[in-house]
């Protein structure tokens, strides 16, 4: 697998890349708490923002840019905990992968058929489509988070800790 930094964009917190903007030492799968996760669940997308401080605020995920409607897949086997709309994250899906590992997919144009709390998903299964849902609207991209911790708190997925996907070991 290959991942490129989006051309023509200034990308905050980008991982090291070569002269062609190809991310060096890129692994399509990483391991978090023993769970193998896809680093880029949007095939063919380029990286438009990395993990970390951006414009004085913490950017708790990584952003992938591709055409409106690009398929988004589950990063690993799991169970959907949330398939909801929020003003900040637009259409948002949260998946529990076990071992205290979760993924969050935001700004989806739409959810794939059957995506609802309690749905079981397999790694690579279609879960939604890249979009720009939020209020105010955002550029077309997938905001993708790898999260750890205990979901069973009043904050639910917002009580979890975001981790940098590029800082995880290859799976």
N, C-alpha and C positions, 0 to 999 in steps of 0.2 A: 504493500500500500504506500501511497504517496500523498502528502498534503502540502499545499502551497499557500503562502501568504497572498491574500487577494491583491491583484495588480491595481495600481492607481490609488491605493488606499494607504493612509498612515495607520498602522495597526499598533494599538497600545499593547504593551507587555507581550509582544510576539516572541515565540521561542526562536532560537538561532536558526537562520536559514542561509542557503548559499546564494550566489549571484542571480540564479534563476528564480529566487524566492521559494525554493523547495525547502521545507522544514528538514533540518538535519537530525539524524538519530530518531526519526519518527517511527513509532510503533503503532500499528492500527489497533492493537489490543493492549490494555494496561491492567494491572492487578491492584485491587483495593480491598483490604481485609480478606484476601483469599478469593475474591470474586473477579473473574475476567470480564472486563467491560470494553466495548468499542469506544475508541477515543473520538471518532467522527461518525455519528449516526446519520449523516446526510451525505450520501455517496456523491462524489464529484464536487462538493462544496469547497470553497476556499476559506481560510481563517481570516475573519475580519476584526476580531478583538480577542486578546488573551485574557488570562486570569490575573487579577491584582488591582492595584490602585489605578483609577482612570478618572481624570478631571476632578481629583480630590476626593473621590468616593471609591469604595471597594466594589469592584466588578467581580461578582462571586461565581462567574461561569466563564465559558468561552463562547464566542459567536462565530457561526459559520454562515457564509453568504452563498446563495445560489438563486436560481430562478424561482419566482413565485410558483408554489405547487410542487416543488421538489420533494420526493418521498423522504420521510423521516422514519427510521426504524428503531426498535428497542435495542438498547446497548447490551442487554443480556436477558436471560430468562427472568421472569418476575411476575408480580401482581400489581395492577394499576390501583393506586390509592386515591388519586385525585384526577379528574378530568373536568376542569372547571374554567370559567372565564374570570379574569381579574383585570382591573384597569391597568395595572403596572405590567403584568406579564401576558396579557391577552389570553388566548386559549392556551392553557397550561396543563401538562400531564406529568404526574409523579408516579414513578414505578419503584416498588420495593423489591430488591434483588436478594434479600436475606443477608445475614451476617452484619446487620447494621449499615448496609450499603443501599443507597437510593440514587435515582437519576431524575432530573427535572428537565422538561422540554417546553420552551416558551415561545410565544408569538405565532403559534401554529395557525395557518389559514383555516384548517379544519382538522378534526380528529378522524382517524380511519373508522370504518364501520365497526361497531361493537365495542369501541373503547369507552369504558365506564368503570367506576370504582368496582373492584372485585374481578375484573377481567384478567385472565392469565395471558401472558405474552411470552413468546420465544425470542431468543436473540435473532436479530435480523428481520423480525416480523414488522410489517407496516403498521405504524401507530398514528401517523398524521402527515401533514403536508406543510412545507415551509411557507411562512406568511409574514404579515406585518401587523398582527392584531395587538393593540394596546390603545390606551387613551392617555395622552395624545398618540397618534400613529407613529410608528418607528419605520426605519428602513427594513426591507425584506431581509430577514435572517432568522436563524435558529439560535436562541440563547439556551445553552446546554450546561447543566450543572451535575457534578458528581458530589454526592452528599454522604455524610456519615453521622451516626448518633442514634438517639432514641426518638422515634416518630410519635410515640404515645405520650405527648405532653400537650398542654393547651395550644401551643404554637404550631403543632403538627409539623409539616415540612419546613416551616420557617424557624423552627427550633433546632434544625440540623446544622451541621458544620460543613461548609463548602470546602472542597479540596481542589488543588490545581491538577487537572488531568495530566499535564505535561511533566509533573513532578513524580508521577507514579511509575513503578518499574514495569517493564514490558511483561506481557502475559504469555 
